[in-house]
Amino acid sequence: MKKDSAKSRHIEKLTRLDVDGKLRKKILRFCRLKAGDIWIDPNGKHKVGVLDATNSDDTKKIFKNHKAQLVINDPPYNVVVGNNNTQNLSKVDVGKYIEFSKKWVSNVLSILDENAALYIWIGADQNDGFQPLPEFMIMMRGFEVLKTRSFITMRNQRGYGTQKNWMSVRQELLYYTKGSPPFKVVYTEIPKILGGYYKEVNGELTDNFKRSKSEFIRPGNVWVDVQQVFYRMEENVAGTYAQKPLKAVQRIIEASSKENDLVADFFCHSGVTLLASEQLERKCYTMEIDPVFAELAIRRLEHYRKTGKTGWQWNNPFPELN
């Protein structure tokens, strides 16, 4: 009995909320928002709306006349992940996916400040011509106000494996700017260990340690120090799928915004952008077409303010179900 009890503590209490229809129906009763509603933070900082990222009226409804200095979006990837034993992510014709993407990118541009940054998590289906990544990148060229800045790869510690191909562990992140937004150099927690890179400065030959502003290395555009979220981590939000690591979103916010700036997220999912904005003294306006995930985002913020915890690990964010 003790062994079974211990095992049960290490199993997520919720299955994926985007595919379990019966569970979703139960949870909807506890969601404070329905389509078109907006939750306004009682502390006066944030907003969460059950809104459609492709709908310009919904965008105007939550942002009104406010402009965002940073947008971090994690849209659906249109990539199949899984096998016969697991649930696959949904997938549509790539042409339809690009039309969907054009709409939400246009809405993002309508609320971007004069000088602002845009980060977009995106996927590439290695079993289907790497779509939608190349199509999406070409589509983005049509938005001439945006300048390409970097193509970042985050290495997931786990991945989905295969015996006949390289295991897929990468996560693509595109970085664009409008105007000339600020950029702050940030550092990882990886110490510098290699010396011997010499350069003459003011007539003195110096090595890289002497010239450095930090004892740690910069992340660059390949991130290998960020842990993929799974149930054993405090920040885990049971019921969500492929949530982004808090550390990764914190890095983006620290580098590409200032305190009290407005950060936007058109696909809030697990509420990670909302939580990171709270931690780093930014305002966040975020939307989610699904009231279940909008409720999760709000609860995650409230849970953090009450307990200091960033998620529920393997516990249930909807204790009413118990």
C-alpha positions in Angstrom: 0.0 0.0 0.0 2.8 2.4 0.9 4.5 1.7 -2.4 1.4 2.4 -4.4 0.8 5.6 -2.4 4.3 6.8 -3.1 3.9 6.0 -6.8 0.7 7.9 -7.0 2.3 11.0 -5.7 4.6 11.0 -8.8 1.8 10.8 -11.3 0.2 14.0 -12.7 -3.4 14.3 -11.4 -4.7 15.7 -14.7 -4.4 14.4 -18.3 -3.9 16.8 -21.2 -6.8 19.3 -20.9 -6.7 20.0 -24.7 -7.7 16.5 -25.6 -9.7 15.1 -22.6 -13.3 16.3 -23.4 -14.9 14.8 -20.3 -12.5 16.3 -17.9 -12.7 19.7 -19.7 -16.5 19.7 -19.3 -16.1 19.2 -15.5 -13.5 21.9 -15.2 -15.5 24.5 -17.2 -17.9 24.8 -14.3 -15.0 26.2 -12.2 -13.8 28.7 -14.9 -14.6 32.3 -14.0 -14.4 33.5 -17.6 -16.3 32.7 -20.8 -15.7 33.7 -24.4 -15.2 37.5 -24.6 -14.6 38.0 -20.8 -11.5 39.7 -19.4 -10.1 39.2 -15.9 -8.6 42.4 -14.5 -5.9 41.9 -11.9 -7.1 43.3 -8.5 -3.5 44.5 -8.1 -3.9 46.7 -11.2 -1.1 45.1 -13.2 -2.3 42.3 -15.6 -5.2 41.3 -17.8 -6.3 37.8 -18.9 -8.9 37.5 -21.6 -10.8 34.5 -23.2 -10.2 36.0 -26.6 -9.2 34.9 -30.1 -5.7 35.9 -31.2 -6.9 36.1 -34.8 -9.8 38.5 -34.1 -8.9 42.2 -34.3 -11.9 43.3 -32.2 -10.7 41.0 -29.4 -7.3 42.5 -29.6 -8.7 46.0 -29.3 -10.9 44.9 -26.4 -8.1 43.9 -24.1 -5.4 46.4 -25.2 -7.5 49.4 -25.9 -5.0 52.2 -26.5 -2.1 50.5 -24.8 1.0 49.4 -26.7 3.3 46.5 -25.8 7.0 46.8 -25.7 7.5 43.0 -25.8 5.4 40.2 -27.2 6.2 36.5 -26.5 3.9 34.1 -28.4 3.8 30.3 -28.3 1.2 29.5 -31.0 0.1 26.0 -32.0 3.0 24.4 -34.1 1.1 22.4 -36.6 3.5 19.6 -35.9 2.6 15.9 -35.2 4.3 14.6 -32.0 3.8 11.1 -30.7 3.2 7.6 -31.8 0.6 4.9 -31.6 0.8 4.9 -27.8 0.5 8.7 -27.3 -1.8 11.5 -28.3 -0.7 13.6 -31.3 -0.8 17.3 -31.5 -3.4 18.5 -34.0 -2.4 19.4 -37.5 -4.1 21.3 -40.4 -3.1 22.0 -44.0 0.0 24.2 -43.9 -1.7 26.8 -46.1 -4.5 27.2 -43.6 -1.9 27.4 -40.8 -0.1 30.3 -42.6 -3.4 32.1 -43.0 -4.1 31.7 -39.3 -0.6 33.0 -38.5 -1.0 36.1 -40.8 -4.1 37.1 -38.8 -2.5 36.9 -35.4 0.7 38.5 -36.5 -1.3 41.4 -37.9 -3.0 41.8 -34.6 0.3 41.7 -32.8 1.6 44.6 -35.0 -1.5 46.6 -34.2 -0.5 46.8 -30.5 3.3 46.8 -30.9 5.0 50.0 -29.6 7.2 52.1 -31.8 10.2 50.3 -30.4 9.4 46.7 -29.5 10.5 43.1 -29.6 8.6 40.0 -30.8 9.6 36.4 -29.9 7.8 33.5 -31.5 8.2 29.8 -30.4 7.7 27.7 -33.5 8.1 24.1 -34.6 9.4 22.1 -37.6 8.0 18.7 -38.5 11.0 16.6 -39.5 8.6 14.0 -41.0 6.8 16.5 -43.2 9.2 18.8 -45.0 10.0 20.7 -41.7 6.8 22.6 -42.0 5.6 25.0 -40.8 9.0 26.7 -40.0 10.1 27.6 -43.6 6.6 28.7 -44.6 6.3 30.8 -41.5 9.7 32.5 -41.9 8.9 33.4 -45.5 5.5 34.7 -44.5 7.1 36.9 -41.9 9.1 38.7 -44.6 5.8 40.2 -45.7 5.7 42.2 -42.5 8.3 44.7 -43.5 8.1 46.7 -40.3 9.7 43.7 -38.5 13.4 43.1 -38.7 14.9 39.6 -38.2 17.3 39.5 -35.3 18.0 36.0 -34.3 17.1 32.3 -34.7 17.4 30.8 -31.3 17.5 27.1 -30.5 16.6 25.9 -27.0 17.8 22.3 -26.3 15.2 20.2 -24.5 16.7 17.8 -22.0 14.1 15.2 -23.0 12.7 14.7 -26.5 10.7 12.3 -28.5 13.0 9.5 -29.7 13.2 7.1 -32.6 15.4 4.2 -33.4 15.8 5.2 -37.1 16.6 8.9 -36.8 18.2 11.5 -34.5 16.2 12.2 -31.4 14.4 15.5 -31.7 15.4 17.7 -28.8 15.4 21.2 -30.3 12.9 24.0 -29.8 13.0 26.9 -32.3 12.5 30.5 -31.2 12.4 33.5 -33.7 13.4 37.0 -32.6 12.2 40.1 -34.4 12.3 43.8 -33.6 10.3 46.9 -34.6 12.2 50.1 -34.4 15.1 50.1 -31.9 13.9 48.4 -28.7 16.3 48.0 -25.7 18.4 44.9 -25.4 20.2 44.0 -22.1 23.0 41.5 -22.1 22.1 38.6 -19.8 24.2 35.7 -18.5 23.6 32.0 -17.8 24.6 30.2 -14.7 27.4 28.3 -16.6 30.8 29.4 -15.3 33.5 30.4 -17.8 36.2 27.7 -17.8 38.2 28.3 -21.0 40.9 31.0 -20.9 43.6 32.1 -23.4 41.7 34.3 -25.8 43.9 37.3 -26.0 43.2 40.8 -27.3 45.2 44.1 -27.0 43.2 46.7 -25.1 44.8 50.2 -24.6 48.2 48.8 -25.3 47.9 45.9 -22.9 47.5 42.2 -24.0 44.5 40.8 -22.0 42.9 37.5 -21.9 39.1 36.9 -22.0 38.8 36.4 -18.3 40.4 39.8 -17.6 38.1 41.6 -20.2 34.9 39.8 -19.1 32.1 41.6 -17.3 30.9 38.3 -15.7 32.4 35.0 -14.6 29.5 33.3 -16.4 29.0 32.8 -20.1 26.3 34.5 -22.2 23.6 32.3 -23.6 24.0 33.2 -27.2 21.4 31.8 -29.6 21.8 28.2 -28.5 20.4 27.6 -25.1 21.6 24.4 -23.4 21.1 25.4 -19.8 17.3 25.5 -19.6 15.5 22.5 -18.2 12.4 21.2 -20.1 9.4 21.3 -17.8 8.1 18.0 -16.5 6.0 16.8 -13.5 8.9 16.6 -11.0 9.5 20.3 -11.3 7.8 22.9 -9.0 6.8 25.0 -12.0 4.9 22.1 -13.7 1.2 22.9 -14.4 -0.6 19.6 -14.7 -2.9 19.3 -17.7 -0.9 21.5 -20.0 1.3 20.2 -22.8 4.8 21.3 -23.7 4.7 24.4 -21.4 7.7 26.7 -21.8 10.3 26.8 -19.0 10.0 29.8 -16.7 13.7 30.4 -17.0 13.6 30.8 -20.7 10.8 33.4 -20.6 12.5 35.2 -17.8 15.6 35.5 -20.0 13.6 37.0 -22.8 11.8 39.5 -20.6 15.0 40.6 -18.9 16.9 41.0 -22.2 14.1 42.7 -24.2 12.1 44.9 -21.8 12.4 47.2 -18.8 10.5 47.3 -15.5 6.9 48.5 -15.8 6.9 47.7 -19.6 3.8 46.0 -21.0 4.5 42.4 -22.1 1.9 40.7 -24.2 1.1 37.0 -24.9 -1.6 36.0 -27.4 -1.5 32.3 -26.5 -1.1 32.1 -22.7 -1.6 28.3 -22.2 0.2 27.6 -18.9 0.5 31.3 -18.0 4.3 31.3 -18.0 4.5 34.8 -19.6 2.1 36.2 -17.0 4.0 34.7 -14.1 7.4 35.8 -15.4 6.1 39.3 -15.9 4.8 39.3 -12.3 8.2 38.2 -11.0 10.1 40.8 -13.0 7.9 43.8 -12.3 6.3 44.0 -15.8 2.7 44.3 -16.7 1.2 41.5 -18.8 -1.9 41.4 -21.1 -2.5 37.9 -22.3 -5.3 36.1 -24.1 -6.4 32.5 -24.6 -9.3 31.2 -26.7 -9.9 28.4 -24.3 -11.4 29.4 -20.9 -9.8 26.4 -19.2 -6.3 27.6 -19.9 -7.2 31.2 -19.1 -8.4 30.0 -15.7 -5.1 28.0 -15.3 -3.1 31.1 -16.0 -5.1 33.2 -13.5 -4.8 30.4 -10.9 -1.1 30.1 -11.4 -0.6 33.8 -10.7 -2.8 33.6 -7.6 -1.0 30.5 -6.4 2.3 32.2 -6.8 1.2 35.3 -4.9 -0.2 33.1 -2.1 2.5 30.5 -1.7 5.5 31.7 -3.6 5.4 28.5 -5.7 5.7 28.7 -9.5 3.4 25.8 -10.2 1.8 22.6 -8.7 4.4 20.0 -9.6 2.3 16.8 -9.8 -0.6 18.3 -7.8 -3.9 19.4 -9.2 -4.5 23.1 -9.9 -8.3 22.3 -9.8 -8.7 20.8 -6.3 -12.5 21.1 -6.7 -12.3 18.0 -8.8 -11.2 15.9 -5.8 
